[in-house]
Amino acid sequence: MPPSERPKTDRPRSERPVPDDSEWRSLLEGALVAVLEAADEGILVFDRGGKCRMISRRVADLFGIDPAEHVGKLREDVLTLLARACDEPDSFLDAVGGDDLNEPPHVVGEIDLASPRPRKIIWTSYPIVRQGAAWGRLGLVRDVTRERAAERAQRQLQNRLDQLIPVDSLTGLPNARRFLEELEREHGRSSRAWDSYGLLRLDVDGMRAINDELGVPVGDMVIEKVSECLEHCRREYDMVARYDGDEFSVLLPGADRVAAEAVASRMVGAIASCDFELADSRRVTACVGGCVWIPPSGERGDDMLRRAEQALEEAKARGRGGVSIDAPQTERRSLAPQ
């Protein structure tokens, strides 16, 4: 049949009925509910009277409940029901049960669910505000089980790599495992040669604030520049290693207390004078604690690490850029009251 002779089943666009405002509002509300139901995050909505207006499919899956049975109940009753699925029901209620309508958005830390299957979730609560007034409260539930499992697997992989590879991936310096091996080797050599050696532990001041306020990539840049400063300050036969996070260790073969103090002060000064080009122009400083092993001594390498750590805590107590070198055992004996 020619196109001109086919029956027309659709009216012209201009003759189709146009939805009025109430119909559009109903269509948009339906679309929004469909989106919320399909979202991977769980949604709970409470009105300003505390009555539950919505429990999404994802919340039902995570907590093992039937939404139809609980929509319309009061907030307290709904949260008490959800708490039954948690490892620690009372902690859950304390964390999420006290929301006031006007309370600003806040995130509740990780919550462990025991049933219907073990999961980790994060609960975020938001006020529903219209024309400056609080109309209700919205709870957003996000399943972070896979994220945490992936993070744990990544940490385990990194730990295995650290056991196999003696170099820190960020700075290119020896890592903690390599440093501990070299410390034991130097301790044995010094014992046989009746020679002294020094050990320094350096910690970057305010590193957590740098990561939190400027971001981890900026923090990594700071760690890289600090490692470069330390490499330029060490003696030819010294060993600088990235020990853990923002902490570095330095092994000083043949050093006495004067040499250890000189190297520590040089490193602290180099970091303080370096331009890290941070966005807020903040200065980067570091504290150093150290100790010296002098024969005869019954101390071992791990004893030296503890002494250096204690000296580092002393240096931190003095303020940014502090240096503290622990006196060798022989010096302590000479300083003891007779």
BALOBA-1460 file (C-alpha; in Angstrom, 3 decimals):
// residues 338
<rec num="1" residu="m" x="0.000" y="0.000" z="0.000"/>
<rec num="2" residu="p" x="1.438" y="3.392" z="-0.940"/>
<rec num="3" residu="p" x="2.425" y="5.570" z="2.048"/>
<rec num="4" residu="s" x="-0.235" y="8.122" z="1.165"/>
<rec num="5" residu="e" x="-2.993" y="5.488" z="1.511"/>
<rec num="6" residu="r" x="-1.844" y="4.053" z="4.932"/>
<rec num="7" residu="p" x="-4.220" y="4.814" z="7.829"/>
<rec num="8" residu="k" x="-2.904" y="7.348" z="10.304"/>
<rec num="9" residu="t" x="-2.908" y="6.045" z="13.874"/>
<rec num="10" residu="d" x="-1.139" y="8.975" z="15.543"/>
<rec num="11" residu="r" x="-2.563" y="12.404" z="15.875"/>
<rec num="12" residu="p" x="-0.396" y="15.345" z="14.778"/>
<rec num="13" residu="r" x="2.056" y="16.516" z="17.438"/>
<rec num="14" residu="s" x="0.164" y="19.809" z="17.794"/>
<rec num="15" residu="e" x="-3.073" y="17.938" z="18.679"/>
<rec num="16" residu="r" x="-1.549" y="15.696" z="21.413"/>
<rec num="17" residu="p" x="-2.592" y="16.575" z="24.981"/>
<rec num="18" residu="v" x="0.063" y="18.442" z="26.991"/>
<rec num="19" residu="p" x="0.463" y="17.320" z="30.631"/>
<rec num="20" residu="d" x="-0.407" y="20.042" z="33.123"/>
<rec num="21" residu="d" x="1.841" y="21.002" z="36.049"/>
<rec num="22" residu="s" x="0.417" y="18.397" z="38.424"/>
<rec num="23" residu="e" x="0.866" y="15.637" z="35.834"/>
<rec num="24" residu="w" x="4.450" y="16.730" z="35.163"/>
<rec num="25" residu="r" x="5.132" y="16.725" z="38.894"/>
<rec num="26" residu="s" x="3.742" y="13.203" z="39.148"/>
<rec num="27" residu="l" x="5.865" y="12.061" z="36.178"/>
<rec num="28" residu="l" x="9.028" y="13.590" z="37.661"/>
<rec num="29" residu="e" x="8.348" y="12.072" z="41.074"/>
<rec num="30" residu="g" x="7.873" y="8.677" z="39.437"/>
<rec num="31" residu="a" x="11.120" y="9.069" z="37.509"/>
<rec num="32" residu="l" x="12.980" y="10.096" z="40.670"/>
<rec num="33" residu="v" x="11.669" y="7.095" z="42.592"/>
<rec num="34" residu="a" x="12.723" y="4.823" z="39.727"/>
<rec num="35" residu="v" x="16.244" y="6.287" z="39.778"/>
<rec num="36" residu="l" x="16.507" y="5.912" z="43.557"/>
<rec num="37" residu="e" x="15.315" y="2.321" z="43.384"/>
<rec num="38" residu="a" x="17.885" y="1.497" z="40.708"/>
<rec num="39" residu="a" x="20.769" y="3.232" z="42.485"/>
<rec num="40" residu="d" x="23.520" y="1.128" z="44.047"/>
<rec num="41" residu="e" x="23.297" y="3.212" z="47.230"/>
<rec num="42" residu="g" x="20.436" y="2.548" z="49.628"/>
<rec num="43" residu="i" x="18.000" y="5.381" z="50.374"/>
<rec num="44" residu="l" x="15.792" y="6.026" z="53.402"/>
<rec num="45" residu="v" x="13.543" y="9.101" z="53.587"/>
<rec num="46" residu="f" x="11.879" y="10.392" z="56.767"/>
<rec num="47" residu="d" x="9.463" y="13.337" z="56.887"/>
<rec num="48" residu="r" x="9.564" y="16.137" z="59.469"/>
<rec num="49" residu="g" x="7.199" y="14.167" z="61.679"/>
<rec num="50" residu="g" x="9.705" y="11.318" z="61.813"/>
<rec num="51" residu="k" x="7.621" y="9.002" z="59.640"/>
<rec num="52" residu="c" x="9.411" y="6.797" z="57.092"/>
<rec num="53" residu="r" x="8.359" y="7.709" z="53.547"/>
<rec num="54" residu="m" x="10.701" y="5.512" z="51.530"/>
<rec num="55" residu="i" x="12.985" y="2.474" z="51.927"/>
<rec num="56" residu="s" x="14.761" y="1.610" z="48.702"/>
<rec num="57" residu="r" x="15.401" y="-1.851" z="47.315"/>
<rec num="58" residu="r" x="19.119" y="-1.616" z="48.137"/>
<rec num="59" residu="v" x="18.451" y="-0.959" z="51.841"/>
<rec num="60" residu="a" x="16.099" y="-3.939" z="51.880"/>
<rec num="61" residu="d" x="18.817" y="-6.162" z="50.357"/>
<rec num="62" residu="l" x="21.525" y="-4.987" z="52.773"/>
<rec num="63" residu="f" x="19.444" y="-5.255" z="55.962"/>
<rec num="64" residu="g" x="17.180" y="-8.156" z="54.942"/>
<rec num="65" residu="i" x="13.819" y="-6.430" z="55.379"/>
<rec num="66" residu="d" x="10.612" y="-5.958" z="53.405"/>
<rec num="67" residu="p" x="10.189" y="-2.205" z="52.672"/>
<rec num="68" residu="a" x="6.416" y="-2.449" z="52.270"/>
<rec num="69" residu="e" x="6.024" y="-3.596" z="55.871"/>
<rec num="70" residu="h" x="7.935" y="-0.657" z="57.336"/>
<rec num="71" residu="v" x="7.209" y="2.405" z="55.197"/>
<rec num="72" residu="g" x="4.925" y="4.602" z="57.291"/>
<rec num="73" residu="k" x="6.493" y="3.617" z="60.615"/>
<rec num="74" residu="l" x="8.316" y="6.061" z="62.850"/>
<rec num="75" residu="r" x="12.035" y="6.612" z="62.447"/>
<rec num="76" residu="e" x="12.873" y="5.138" z="65.844"/>
<rec num="77" residu="d" x="11.055" y="1.887" z="65.002"/>
<rec num="78" residu="v" x="12.682" y="1.600" z="61.576"/>
<rec num="79" residu="l" x="16.207" y="2.183" z="62.936"/>
<rec num="80" residu="t" x="15.618" y="-0.340" z="65.738"/>
<rec num="81" residu="l" x="14.655" y="-2.881" z="63.084"/>
<rec num="82" residu="l" x="17.760" y="-2.107" z="61.005"/>
<rec num="83" residu="a" x="19.974" y="-2.399" z="64.094"/>
<rec num="84" residu="r" x="19.117" y="-6.088" z="64.374"/>
<rec num="85" residu="a" x="21.226" y="-6.744" z="61.270"/>
<rec num="86" residu="c" x="24.320" y="-5.095" z="62.788"/>
<rec num="87" residu="d" x="27.210" y="-6.658" z="64.661"/>
<rec num="88" residu="e" x="26.773" y="-4.010" z="67.376"/>
<rec num="89" residu="p" x="23.121" y="-2.857" z="67.430"/>
<rec num="90" residu="d" x="23.589" y="-0.354" z="70.266"/>
<rec num="91" residu="s" x="26.557" y="1.304" z="68.556"/>
<rec num="92" residu="f" x="24.519" y="1.585" z="65.355"/>
<rec num="93" residu="l" x="21.623" y="3.289" z="67.158"/>
<rec num="94" residu="d" x="23.974" y="5.647" z="68.986"/>
<rec num="95" residu="a" x="25.650" y="6.621" z="65.704"/>
<rec num="96" residu="v" x="22.621" y="7.114" z="63.432"/>
<rec num="97" residu="g" x="19.648" y="7.405" z="65.767"/>
<rec num="98" residu="g" x="20.085" y="10.927" z="67.072"/>
<rec num="99" residu="d" x="19.709" y="12.972" z="63.884"/>
<rec num="100" residu="d" x="17.875" y="16.241" z="64.389"/>
<rec num="101" residu="l" x="16.108" y="17.642" z="61.339"/>
<rec num="102" residu="n" x="18.353" y="20.696" z="61.262"/>
<rec num="103" residu="e" x="21.610" y="18.841" z="61.901"/>
<rec num="104" residu="p" x="24.082" y="19.371" z="59.027"/>
<rec num="105" residu="p" x="25.086" y="16.447" z="56.800"/>
<rec num="106" residu="h" x="27.387" y="13.988" z="58.511"/>
<rec num="107" residu="v" x="29.001" y="10.625" z="57.802"/>
<rec num="108" residu="v" x="28.915" y="7.732" z="60.233"/>
<rec num="109" residu="g" x="32.047" y="5.565" z="60.118"/>
<rec num="110" residu="e" x="32.036" y="2.005" z="58.920"/>
<rec num="111" residu="i" x="29.204" y="-0.186" z="60.219"/>
<rec num="112" residu="d" x="29.479" y="-3.980" z="60.166"/>
<rec num="113" residu="l" x="26.363" y="-5.925" z="59.180"/>
<rec num="114" residu="a" x="26.078" y="-9.520" z="60.362"/>
<rec num="115" residu="s" x="22.896" y="-10.540" z="58.529"/>
<rec num="116" residu="p" x="21.525" y="-11.478" z="56.083"/>
<rec num="117" residu="r" x="25.233" y="-11.621" z="55.073"/>
<rec num="118" residu="p" x="28.350" y="-9.930" z="56.410"/>
<rec num="119" residu="r" x="28.845" y="-6.504" z="54.836"/>
<rec num="120" residu="k" x="30.530" y="-3.175" z="55.592"/>
<rec num="121" residu="i" x="28.493" y="-0.020" z="55.022"/>
<rec num="122" residu="i" x="28.868" y="3.737" z="55.446"/>
<rec num="123" residu="w" x="25.792" y="5.710" z="56.519"/>
<rec num="124" residu="t" x="25.488" y="9.364" z="55.493"/>
<rec num="125" residu="s" x="22.658" y="11.554" z="56.744"/>
<rec num="126" residu="y" x="21.367" y="14.744" z="55.051"/>
<rec num="127" residu="p" x="18.638" y="17.246" z="55.953"/>
<rec num="128" residu="i" x="15.910" y="17.725" z="53.344"/>
<rec num="129" residu="v" x="15.563" y="21.496" z="53.106"/>
<rec num="130" residu="r" x="12.930" y="23.479" z="51.220"/>
<rec num="131" residu="q" x="12.589" y="27.257" z="51.333"/>
<rec num="132" residu="g" x="15.003" y="27.430" z="54.252"/>
<rec num="133" residu="a" x="13.060" y="24.971" z="56.420"/>
<rec num="134" residu="a" x="13.867" y="21.328" z="57.223"/>
<rec num="135" residu="w" x="11.208" y="19.038" z="55.770"/>
<rec num="136" residu="g" x="12.769" y="15.734" z="56.684"/>
<rec num="137" residu="r" x="15.912" y="13.619" z="56.757"/>
<rec num="138" residu="l" x="17.542" y="11.420" z="54.142"/>
<rec num="139" residu="g" x="19.810" y="8.481" z="54.922"/>
<rec num="140" residu="l" x="22.236" y="7.256" z="52.267"/>
<rec num="141" residu="v" x="23.684" y="3.771" z="52.754"/>
<rec num="142" residu="r" x="26.731" y="2.726" z="50.719"/>
<rec num="143" residu="d" x="28.138" y="-0.795" z="50.629"/>
<rec num="144" residu="v" x="31.947" y="-0.559" z="50.874"/>
<rec num="145" residu="t" x="32.646" y="-4.270" z="51.378"/>
<rec num="146" residu="r" x="34.367" y="-4.701" z="48.021"/>
<rec num="147" residu="e" x="36.333" y="-1.462" z="48.394"/>
<rec num="148" residu="r" x="37.699" y="-2.521" z="51.783"/>
<rec num="149" residu="a" x="38.494" y="-6.011" z="50.505"/>
<rec num="150" residu="a" x="40.367" y="-4.479" z="47.546"/>
<rec num="151" residu="e" x="42.292" y="-2.147" z="49.871"/>
<rec num="152" residu="r" x="43.196" y="-5.075" z="52.123"/>
<rec num="153" residu="a" x="44.360" y="-7.125" z="49.138"/>
<rec num="154" residu="q" x="46.448" y="-4.194" z="47.920"/>
<rec num="155" residu="r" x="48.105" y="-3.843" z="51.332"/>
<rec num="156" residu="q" x="48.855" y="-7.558" z="51.417"/>
<rec num="157" residu="l" x="50.337" y="-7.403" z="47.928"/>
<rec num="158" residu="q" x="52.459" y="-4.403" z="48.891"/>
<rec num="159" residu="n" x="53.701" y="-6.252" z="51.967"/>
<rec num="160" residu="r" x="54.688" y="-9.225" z="49.826"/>
<rec num="161" residu="l" x="56.468" y="-6.952" z="47.369"/>
<rec num="162" residu="d" x="58.312" y="-5.286" z="50.250"/>
<rec num="163" residu="q" x="59.565" y="-8.725" z="51.232"/>
<rec num="164" residu="l" x="60.835" y="-9.370" z="47.717"/>
<rec num="165" residu="i" x="61.983" y="-5.929" z="46.584"/>
<rec num="166" residu="p" x="64.417" y="-4.025" z="48.844"/>
<rec num="167" residu="v" x="63.611" y="-0.594" z="47.337"/>
<rec num="168" residu="d" x="60.839" y="1.844" z="48.243"/>
<rec num="169" residu="s" x="58.700" y="2.443" z="45.138"/>
<rec num="170" residu="l" x="58.093" y="6.167" z="45.787"/>
<rec num="171" residu="t" x="61.552" y="7.426" z="46.716"/>
<rec num="172" residu="g" x="63.874" y="4.800" z="45.282"/>
<rec num="173" residu="l" x="65.553" y="4.529" z="48.694"/>
<rec num="174" residu="p" x="66.110" y="1.211" z="50.467"/>
<rec num="175" residu="n" x="63.001" y="0.112" z="52.334"/>
<rec num="176" residu="a" x="62.634" y="-0.949" z="55.967"/>
<rec num="177" residu="r" x="63.493" y="-4.600" z="55.319"/>
<rec num="178" residu="r" x="66.699" y="-3.671" z="53.521"/>
<rec num="179" residu="f" x="67.600" y="-1.205" z="56.285"/>
<rec num="180" residu="l" x="67.142" y="-3.792" z="59.044"/>
<rec num="181" residu="e" x="69.352" y="-6.235" z="57.154"/>
<rec num="182" residu="e" x="72.076" y="-3.597" z="56.801"/>
<rec num="183" residu="l" x="71.722" y="-2.610" z="60.474"/>
<rec num="184" residu="e" x="72.381" y="-6.191" z="61.594"/>
<rec num="185" residu="r" x="75.329" y="-6.402" z="59.220"/>
<rec num="186" residu="e" x="76.819" y="-3.144" z="60.517"/>
<rec num="187" residu="h" x="76.227" y="-4.168" z="64.120"/>
<rec num="188" residu="g" x="78.163" y="-7.385" z="63.533"/>
<rec num="189" residu="r" x="81.009" y="-5.546" z="61.768"/>
<rec num="190" residu="s" x="81.273" y="-2.925" z="64.536"/>
<rec num="191" residu="s" x="81.317" y="-5.630" z="67.209"/>
<rec num="192" residu="r" x="84.151" y="-7.470" z="65.498"/>
<rec num="193" residu="a" x="86.127" y="-4.289" z="64.716"/>
<rec num="194" residu="w" x="85.468" y="-2.726" z="68.151"/>
<rec num="195" residu="d" x="84.100" y="0.329" z="66.333"/>
<rec num="196" residu="s" x="81.167" y="2.674" z="66.938"/>
<rec num="197" residu="y" x="78.195" y="3.431" z="64.679"/>
<rec num="198" residu="g" x="75.210" y="5.769" z="64.773"/>
<rec num="199" residu="l" x="71.520" y="5.446" z="63.963"/>
<rec num="200" residu="l" x="69.104" y="8.288" z="63.149"/>
<rec num="201" residu="r" x="65.333" y="8.262" z="62.798"/>
<rec num="202" residu="l" x="63.725" y="11.246" z="61.066"/>
<rec num="203" residu="d" x="60.030" y="12.141" z="61.007"/>
<rec num="204" residu="v" x="58.438" y="14.880" z="58.842"/>
<rec num="205" residu="d" x="56.479" y="17.382" z="60.976"/>
<rec num="206" residu="g" x="52.758" y="17.754" z="60.231"/>
<rec num="207" residu="m" x="52.652" y="15.188" z="57.449"/>
<rec num="208" residu="r" x="49.107" y="14.124" z="58.259"/>
<rec num="209" residu="a" x="47.882" y="17.717" z="57.911"/>
<rec num="210" residu="i" x="49.629" y="18.024" z="54.534"/>
<rec num="211" residu="n" x="47.912" y="14.880" z="53.252"/>
<rec num="212" residu="d" x="44.503" y="15.879" z="54.646"/>
<rec num="213" residu="e" x="44.555" y="19.530" z="53.561"/>
<rec num="214" residu="l" x="46.575" y="19.457" z="50.337"/>
<rec num="215" residu="g" x="46.018" y="15.888" z="49.179"/>
<rec num="216" residu="v" x="48.009" y="12.651" z="49.124"/>
<rec num="217" residu="p" x="49.730" y="13.430" z="45.765"/>
<rec num="218" residu="v" x="51.170" y="16.596" z="47.333"/>
<rec num="219" residu="g" x="52.196" y="14.570" z="50.377"/>
<rec num="220" residu="d" x="53.993" y="12.087" z="48.111"/>
<rec num="221" residu="m" x="55.835" y="14.973" z="46.450"/>
<rec num="222" residu="v" x="56.956" y="16.197" z="49.878"/>
<rec num="223" residu="i" x="58.254" y="12.725" z="50.773"/>
<rec num="224" residu="e" x="60.189" y="12.556" z="47.494"/>
<rec num="225" residu="k" x="61.818" y="15.958" z="48.078"/>
<rec num="226" residu="v" x="62.680" y="15.079" z="51.671"/>
<rec num="227" residu="s" x="64.386" y="11.908" z="50.459"/>
<rec num="228" residu="e" x="66.441" y="13.976" z="47.998"/>
<rec num="229" residu="c" x="67.509" y="16.343" z="50.804"/>
<rec num="230" residu="l" x="68.596" y="13.415" z="52.965"/>
<rec num="231" residu="e" x="70.574" y="11.825" z="50.140"/>
<rec num="232" residu="h" x="72.472" y="15.079" z="49.562"/>
<rec num="233" residu="c" x="73.292" y="15.391" z="53.280"/>
<rec num="234" residu="r" x="74.557" y="11.888" z="54.002"/>
<rec num="235" residu="r" x="78.192" y="10.931" z="54.061"/>
<rec num="236" residu="e" x="79.451" y="8.744" z="51.209"/>
<rec num="237" residu="y" x="79.208" y="5.516" z="53.226"/>
<rec num="238" residu="d" x="75.989" y="6.314" z="55.143"/>
<rec num="239" residu="m" x="72.688" y="4.602" z="54.288"/>
<rec num="240" residu="v" x="69.358" y="6.480" z="54.093"/>
<rec num="241" residu="a" x="66.150" y="4.412" z="53.962"/>
<rec num="242" residu="r" x="62.450" y="5.140" z="53.933"/>
<rec num="243" residu="y" x="61.421" y="3.302" z="57.058"/>
<rec num="244" residu="d" x="57.649" y="3.792" z="57.266"/>
<rec num="245" residu="g" x="55.283" y="6.439" z="55.852"/>
<rec num="246" residu="d" x="56.902" y="9.804" z="56.561"/>
<rec num="247" residu="e" x="59.700" y="8.313" z="58.677"/>
<rec num="248" residu="f" x="63.255" y="7.785" z="57.446"/>
<rec num="249" residu="s" x="66.199" y="5.967" z="59.014"/>
<rec num="250" residu="v" x="69.883" y="6.679" z="58.559"/>
<rec num="251" residu="l" x="72.740" y="4.295" z="59.352"/>
<rec num="252" residu="l" x="76.081" y="5.978" z="60.168"/>
<rec num="253" residu="p" x="78.977" y="3.476" z="60.117"/>
<rec num="254" residu="g" x="81.940" y="4.503" z="62.292"/>
<rec num="255" residu="a" x="80.128" y="7.580" z="63.665"/>
<rec num="256" residu="d" x="80.485" y="8.937" z="67.179"/>
<rec num="257" residu="r" x="78.062" y="11.314" z="68.874"/>
<rec num="258" residu="v" x="79.644" y="14.423" z="67.329"/>
<rec num="259" residu="a" x="79.312" y="12.976" z="63.817"/>
<rec num="260" residu="a" x="75.729" y="11.832" z="64.449"/>
<rec num="261" residu="e" x="74.735" y="15.296" z="65.675"/>
<rec num="262" residu="a" x="76.427" y="16.936" z="62.690"/>
<rec num="263" residu="v" x="74.626" y="14.751" z="60.143"/>
<rec num="264" residu="a" x="71.277" y="15.146" z="61.936"/>
<rec num="265" residu="s" x="71.582" y="18.940" z="62.091"/>
<rec num="266" residu="r" x="72.621" y="19.102" z="58.444"/>
<rec num="267" residu="m" x="69.556" y="17.071" z="57.393"/>
<rec num="268" residu="v" x="67.140" y="19.147" z="59.490"/>
<rec num="269" residu="g" x="68.605" y="22.360" z="58.076"/>
<rec num="270" residu="a" x="68.438" y="21.141" z="54.480"/>
<rec num="271" residu="i" x="64.748" y="20.230" z="54.778"/>
<rec num="272" residu="a" x="63.869" y="23.530" z="56.495"/>
<rec num="273" residu="s" x="65.582" y="25.558" z="53.747"/>
<rec num="274" residu="c" x="64.146" y="23.555" z="50.821"/>
<rec num="275" residu="d" x="61.374" y="25.171" z="48.760"/>
<rec num="276" residu="f" x="58.624" y="22.560" z="48.516"/>
<rec num="277" residu="e" x="56.435" y="24.899" z="46.407"/>
<rec num="278" residu="l" x="53.281" y="24.137" z="48.378"/>
<rec num="279" residu="a" x="50.102" y="25.987" z="47.477"/>
<rec num="280" residu="d" x="49.760" y="27.638" z="50.878"/>
<rec num="281" residu="s" x="53.516" y="28.388" z="51.144"/>
<rec num="282" residu="r" x="53.814" y="26.406" z="54.354"/>
<rec num="283" residu="r" x="57.271" y="25.385" z="55.527"/>
<rec num="284" residu="v" x="58.213" y="21.733" z="55.809"/>
<rec num="285" residu="t" x="60.362" y="20.707" z="58.755"/>
<rec num="286" residu="a" x="61.472" y="17.453" z="60.329"/>
<rec num="287" residu="c" x="62.601" y="16.149" z="63.712"/>
<rec num="288" residu="v" x="65.514" y="13.755" z="64.192"/>
<rec num="289" residu="g" x="66.282" y="11.380" z="67.046"/>
<rec num="290" residu="g" x="69.430" y="9.311" z="67.162"/>
<rec num="291" residu="c" x="71.768" y="7.178" z="69.205"/>
<rec num="292" residu="v" x="75.338" y="5.853" z="69.040"/>
<rec num="293" residu="w" x="76.600" y="2.344" z="69.772"/>
<rec num="294" residu="i" x="80.039" y="2.203" z="71.415"/>
<rec num="295" residu="p" x="81.712" y="-1.042" z="72.505"/>
<rec num="296" residu="p" x="81.699" y="-2.743" z="74.899"/>
<rec num="297" residu="s" x="77.900" y="-3.019" z="74.908"/>
<rec num="298" residu="g" x="75.345" y="-5.803" z="75.151"/>
<rec num="299" residu="e" x="72.868" y="-3.876" z="72.966"/>
<rec num="300" residu="r" x="71.719" y="-5.291" z="69.648"/>
<rec num="301" residu="g" x="70.354" y="-3.628" z="66.528"/>
<rec num="302" residu="d" x="66.748" y="-3.678" z="67.721"/>
<rec num="303" residu="d" x="67.852" y="-2.001" z="70.977"/>
<rec num="304" residu="m" x="69.392" y="0.769" z="68.898"/>
<rec num="305" residu="l" x="66.133" y="1.218" z="66.994"/>
<rec num="306" residu="r" x="64.232" y="1.623" z="70.271"/>
<rec num="307" residu="r" x="66.748" y="4.118" z="71.629"/>
<rec num="308" residu="a" x="66.576" y="6.146" z="68.427"/>
<rec num="309" residu="e" x="62.768" y="6.096" z="68.545"/>
<rec num="310" residu="q" x="62.792" y="7.376" z="72.127"/>
<rec num="311" residu="a" x="65.221" y="10.122" z="71.106"/>
<rec num="312" residu="l" x="62.883" y="11.023" z="68.219"/>
<rec num="313" residu="e" x="59.996" y="11.434" z="70.667"/>
<rec num="314" residu="e" x="62.242" y="13.739" z="72.727"/>
<rec num="315" residu="a" x="63.047" y="15.768" z="69.625"/>
<rec num="316" residu="k" x="59.349" y="16.109" z="68.756"/>
<rec num="317" residu="a" x="58.604" y="17.327" z="72.269"/>
<rec num="318" residu="r" x="61.025" y="20.210" z="71.663"/>
<rec num="319" residu="g" x="58.996" y="21.435" z="68.692"/>
<rec num="320" residu="r" x="59.333" y="21.482" z="64.914"/>
<rec num="321" residu="g" x="62.848" y="20.817" z="63.633"/>
<rec num="322" residu="g" x="64.030" y="19.340" z="66.936"/>
<rec num="323" residu="v" x="67.165" y="17.173" z="67.221"/>
<rec num="324" residu="s" x="67.981" y="14.785" z="70.057"/>
<rec num="325" residu="i" x="70.908" y="12.349" z="70.150"/>
<rec num="326" residu="d" x="70.811" y="9.751" z="72.915"/>
<rec num="327" residu="a" x="74.045" y="9.393" z="74.892"/>
<rec num="328" residu="p" x="75.937" y="6.111" z="74.358"/>
<rec num="329" residu="q" x="75.949" y="3.635" z="77.223"/>
<rec num="330" residu="t" x="79.580" y="4.441" z="78.068"/>
<rec num="331" residu="e" x="78.751" y="8.144" z="78.341"/>
<rec num="332" residu="r" x="75.795" y="7.365" z="80.588"/>
<rec num="333" residu="r" x="78.019" y="5.430" z="82.962"/>
<rec num="334" residu="s" x="80.537" y="8.294" z="83.101"/>
<rec num="335" residu="l" x="77.730" y="10.758" z="83.861"/>
<rec num="336" residu="a" x="76.175" y="8.611" z="86.595"/>
<rec num="337" residu="p" x="76.604" y="9.905" z="90.179"/>
<rec num="338" residu="q" x="79.553" y="8.325" z="91.990"/>
